[in-house]
Amino acid sequence: MTDGNDRFEARARAVFNEGVERISGSMRSRLTQARYAAVAELGKPTAWRSPWVPATAVAALAVLAVTLWLQPGGVGEGPVMAPAVAALVDDFDLLAADEDLDLLHEDPEFYAWAAQAGAGNGIG
């Protein structure tokens, strides 16, 4: 297996060197200039390596902390939810509980009255 790899490597090197020899001098010069320009760009600071990035991150976190602190309900009082979302969460908690929800047997008169009252005003 190593002998096959050595032959493949030698053939690849020969083809590469032949291709390099066919490149004109002006093209070699342009490629060399492009390589030096790319290496020079590596030394320049970019936006992510700028010294302002840590300061900007700290300022953004400070703004977020102040916003969370001053919002209605405060930070220590739990998440603030819209009333509709809170009602849905409460309904889901009620359905997820393992309690017996057969309420009709507990107070059938109330549910009969509620159904009749709802039918009278177009609600139910």
Backbone bond lengths (Angstrom), bond angles and torsions (degrees), N, CA, C in turn:
res aa  C-N    CA-C-N  psi(-1)  N-CA   C-N-CA  omega(-1)  CA-C   N-CA-C  phi
1 M - - - 1.451 - - 1.522 109.56 -
2 T 1.332 117.93 -40.04 1.459 121.23 -179.37 1.518 110.50 -66.14
3 D 1.322 116.98 -36.75 1.460 120.19 179.23 1.523 110.60 -64.34
4 G 1.338 117.12 -39.60 1.463 121.20 177.19 1.518 111.49 -65.42
5 N 1.333 116.83 -39.30 1.467 120.29 177.48 1.520 111.20 -66.56
6 D 1.333 116.50 -38.35 1.470 120.02 179.50 1.524 110.74 -65.11
7 R 1.344 116.37 -40.90 1.463 119.07 178.39 1.525 110.90 -66.55
8 F 1.330 116.39 -41.45 1.466 119.91 178.29 1.532 110.67 -62.53
9 E 1.332 116.27 -42.95 1.463 120.36 179.88 1.524 111.04 -64.31
10 A 1.306 117.88 -41.75 1.468 121.52 179.46 1.524 110.09 -64.32
11 R 1.324 117.10 -42.43 1.476 120.65 180.00 1.530 110.03 -66.23
12 A 1.336 117.68 -42.75 1.460 120.90 178.93 1.527 110.83 -62.77
13 R 1.335 116.66 -40.50 1.472 119.81 178.67 1.527 110.67 -64.56
14 A 1.309 117.13 -40.04 1.464 121.12 -179.57 1.529 110.84 -65.11
15 V 1.330 116.58 -43.81 1.467 120.37 179.27 1.533 109.64 -65.03
16 F 1.328 117.16 -41.50 1.469 120.62 178.94 1.530 110.43 -62.19
17 N 1.328 117.40 -48.40 1.466 120.48 -178.79 1.519 111.50 -62.64
18 E 1.319 116.87 -37.48 1.465 120.24 177.36 1.526 110.42 -63.64
19 G 1.337 116.50 -41.13 1.467 120.62 178.67 1.519 111.24 -66.11
20 V 1.327 117.43 -37.95 1.463 120.86 179.54 1.524 110.21 -66.15
21 E 1.326 117.22 -38.52 1.467 120.65 -179.51 1.524 111.93 -67.37
22 R 1.331 118.00 -26.72 1.457 120.57 -179.62 1.530 112.68 -80.18
23 I 1.339 118.97 -12.65 1.466 121.37 179.35 1.526 108.53 -73.52
24 S 1.321 115.39 135.79 1.466 119.93 -179.14 1.529 110.13 -70.29
25 G 1.312 115.52 162.59 1.462 121.40 -179.62 1.524 112.32 -63.75
26 S 1.332 117.10 -38.40 1.464 119.50 -179.75 1.533 110.93 -66.87
27 M 1.342 116.21 -37.14 1.463 119.28 178.13 1.529 110.82 -68.30
28 R 1.336 117.56 -39.77 1.470 120.97 176.23 1.519 110.82 -59.86
29 S 1.336 115.42 -41.17 1.463 120.31 179.56 1.528 110.60 -63.81
30 R 1.327 116.50 -44.14 1.473 119.82 179.03 1.528 111.39 -63.48
31 L 1.340 116.57 -40.37 1.465 120.06 178.69 1.531 111.38 -65.66
32 T 1.322 116.38 -39.58 1.466 120.26 178.25 1.526 110.62 -64.72
33 Q 1.342 116.35 -43.33 1.468 119.92 178.29 1.530 111.19 -62.72
34 A 1.330 116.56 -40.26 1.459 120.28 178.94 1.530 110.62 -64.77
35 R 1.337 117.08 -39.91 1.459 120.42 178.31 1.522 111.24 -63.26
36 Y 1.344 117.40 -44.96 1.469 120.65 178.57 1.530 111.63 -64.01
37 A 1.333 116.98 -37.77 1.469 120.21 178.38 1.535 110.18 -65.76
38 A 1.327 117.29 -39.55 1.465 120.24 179.08 1.526 111.06 -66.43
39 V 1.323 117.55 -40.60 1.464 120.92 178.40 1.526 110.13 -66.33
40 A 1.328 117.88 -37.21 1.467 120.91 179.00 1.524 111.11 -67.09
41 E 1.342 117.66 -33.84 1.467 121.24 178.08 1.524 111.54 -65.36
42 L 1.318 118.03 -29.18 1.459 120.52 179.81 1.517 111.79 -64.41
43 G 1.326 117.85 -28.38 1.455 120.97 -178.99 1.511 114.34 -79.52
44 K 1.341 117.59 -15.63 1.461 121.00 -178.83 1.519 110.61 -82.14
45 P 1.350 117.34 141.98 1.468 118.36 177.27 1.529 110.29 -73.00
46 T 1.313 114.97 139.11 1.454 119.90 176.38 1.522 107.68 -103.03
47 A 1.316 115.89 -177.89 1.462 120.19 -178.64 1.523 111.03 -62.37
48 W 1.339 117.78 -34.91 1.462 120.67 -178.07 1.524 112.01 -79.68
49 R 1.333 117.27 -20.87 1.455 118.93 178.99 1.513 111.55 -104.45
50 S 1.303 116.40 11.78 1.450 121.31 -179.52 1.526 110.17 -72.81
51 P 1.345 117.88 149.23 1.465 119.65 177.82 1.530 112.74 -69.58
52 W 1.338 118.26 -11.79 1.461 121.31 -179.81 1.516 112.51 -82.01
53 V 1.308 119.15 -15.57 1.463 121.28 -176.98 1.529 112.18 -61.66
54 P 1.332 120.34 -48.36 1.465 118.26 178.77 1.528 112.92 -62.66
55 A 1.322 117.18 -39.45 1.467 120.17 179.49 1.531 110.58 -65.08
56 T 1.310 117.30 -39.97 1.456 121.02 178.43 1.529 110.84 -65.35
57 A 1.329 117.03 -40.48 1.464 120.44 179.03 1.524 110.92 -64.08
58 V 1.331 117.68 -41.44 1.462 120.84 178.91 1.525 110.34 -64.56
59 A 1.329 117.17 -41.60 1.460 120.38 179.26 1.534 110.88 -64.55
60 A 1.316 117.86 -40.54 1.462 121.18 178.84 1.529 110.99 -64.54
61 L 1.317 116.85 -40.92 1.464 119.80 177.67 1.526 111.38 -66.08
62 A 1.324 117.14 -35.93 1.464 120.20 178.11 1.532 110.63 -65.43
63 V 1.324 116.53 -42.79 1.465 120.39 178.36 1.526 110.24 -63.12
64 L 1.331 117.21 -42.09 1.457 120.81 178.31 1.528 111.08 -62.82
65 A 1.328 117.11 -42.79 1.460 120.38 -179.79 1.521 111.48 -63.95
66 V 1.330 117.29 -42.49 1.466 120.69 179.51 1.525 110.09 -65.96
67 T 1.328 117.00 -40.14 1.463 120.74 179.08 1.526 110.75 -62.45
68 L 1.321 116.68 -44.33 1.458 119.80 179.35 1.524 111.48 -67.60
69 W 1.324 116.94 -35.10 1.458 120.89 -178.50 1.522 111.84 -69.36
70 L 1.341 116.75 -37.03 1.453 121.25 -174.67 1.520 114.33 -91.84
71 Q 1.311 118.09 -3.51 1.464 119.38 -178.69 1.523 110.34 -71.08
72 P 1.326 117.62 156.21 1.465 119.99 178.37 1.521 110.47 -59.33
73 G 1.278 116.44 133.52 1.452 120.86 -178.78 1.511 112.35 98.96
74 G 1.320 118.37 -21.51 1.459 121.80 177.26 1.516 112.53 68.18
75 V 1.305 115.22 171.72 1.456 120.90 -177.64 1.522 111.07 -76.25
76 G 1.316 117.19 -40.75 1.448 120.06 -172.97 1.513 114.69 -80.41
77 E 1.305 119.07 -1.81 1.456 121.06 -175.20 1.522 113.01 -102.47
78 G 1.288 118.45 17.50 1.456 121.63 177.34 1.521 111.50 87.92
79 P 1.327 116.12 173.49 1.462 119.38 -177.98 1.523 112.10 -69.60
80 V 1.319 114.18 146.79 1.462 120.31 178.68 1.520 107.30 -95.49
81 M 1.352 116.04 125.41 1.455 120.38 -179.94 1.521 109.20 -122.58
82 A 1.305 114.73 152.33 1.452 119.56 173.09 1.522 107.99 -64.62
83 P 1.336 117.97 149.06 1.469 119.61 -177.92 1.519 113.52 -57.08
84 A 1.338 117.64 -37.30 1.464 119.59 -179.44 1.525 110.59 -66.44
85 V 1.324 116.34 -40.41 1.460 119.90 179.08 1.522 109.95 -67.24
86 A 1.335 116.49 -41.11 1.463 119.96 178.72 1.529 110.76 -61.42
87 A 1.340 118.27 -39.07 1.460 121.34 178.38 1.523 110.78 -65.39
88 L 1.340 117.02 -40.07 1.461 119.78 177.96 1.518 111.39 -65.01
89 V 1.324 116.28 -39.46 1.462 120.12 178.83 1.523 109.85 -64.56
90 D 1.331 116.45 -42.68 1.470 119.75 178.06 1.526 111.03 -62.38
91 D 1.329 117.30 -41.99 1.467 120.40 178.67 1.523 110.84 -63.13
92 F 1.326 116.03 -41.25 1.461 119.61 179.69 1.528 110.36 -65.36
93 D 1.322 116.87 -41.42 1.466 119.65 177.43 1.518 111.07 -61.31
94 L 1.319 117.21 -39.28 1.452 121.14 179.05 1.523 111.02 -64.64
95 L 1.348 116.36 -42.02 1.467 119.72 179.74 1.524 112.04 -71.48
96 A 1.317 116.47 -30.94 1.459 119.95 -178.31 1.522 112.19 -77.76
97 A 1.311 117.82 -18.54 1.467 120.78 179.65 1.520 109.99 -67.57
98 D 1.301 116.13 152.49 1.463 121.15 -178.46 1.526 112.32 -90.75
99 E 1.306 117.15 27.90 1.450 120.17 -178.49 1.527 110.72 -87.81
100 D 1.316 115.43 156.18 1.454 121.26 177.03 1.526 108.21 -78.60
101 L 1.325 117.39 118.15 1.454 121.73 -176.32 1.532 111.91 -100.56
102 D 1.297 117.75 24.67 1.454 121.04 179.87 1.533 108.69 -81.60
103 L 1.335 115.96 72.46 1.459 122.01 -174.76 1.520 112.57 -78.06
104 L 1.316 117.44 -19.75 1.452 120.74 -177.97 1.535 111.64 -61.91
105 H 1.316 116.13 -32.57 1.468 119.83 -179.39 1.526 112.04 -77.81
106 E 1.338 117.86 -20.04 1.458 120.26 -178.95 1.526 111.40 -76.44
107 D 1.354 117.26 -42.17 1.463 120.08 -176.40 1.531 109.20 -144.75
108 P 1.327 118.79 74.35 1.458 120.59 -175.52 1.529 113.05 -66.70
109 E 1.320 118.99 -28.70 1.461 121.23 179.69 1.534 111.02 -64.95
110 F 1.324 115.91 -41.19 1.465 119.46 179.60 1.522 111.08 -61.82
111 Y 1.335 117.24 -45.47 1.458 120.10 -177.51 1.528 111.54 -69.37
112 A 1.302 118.01 -32.86 1.465 121.19 174.98 1.521 109.56 -65.59
113 W 1.347 116.91 -43.53 1.460 121.11 177.82 1.530 111.13 -63.15
114 A 1.370 117.41 -43.11 1.468 121.76 -179.56 1.519 111.04 -63.09
115 A 1.323 117.62 -40.73 1.459 121.26 179.05 1.515 110.42 -66.31
116 Q 1.334 117.56 -39.81 1.466 121.20 179.61 1.518 110.88 -70.00
117 A 1.318 118.20 -41.06 1.449 121.83 179.34 1.529 111.47 -66.25
118 G 1.343 116.62 -38.48 1.460 121.03 178.49 1.515 111.88 -68.35
119 A 1.329 117.47 -35.33 1.465 121.45 179.77 1.518 110.75 -71.04
120 G 1.320 117.63 -30.04 1.462 121.25 -177.74 1.522 113.89 -72.29
121 N 1.329 118.41 -28.10 1.459 119.07 -177.85 1.523 112.54 -110.56
122 G 1.292 118.18 14.75 1.456 121.62 175.07 1.511 113.91 80.93
123 I 1.306 120.36 8.45 1.456 122.43 -178.55 1.534 109.97 -81.93
124 G 1.302 118.32 -47.82 1.459 120.00 -172.39 1.435 111.20 -111.78
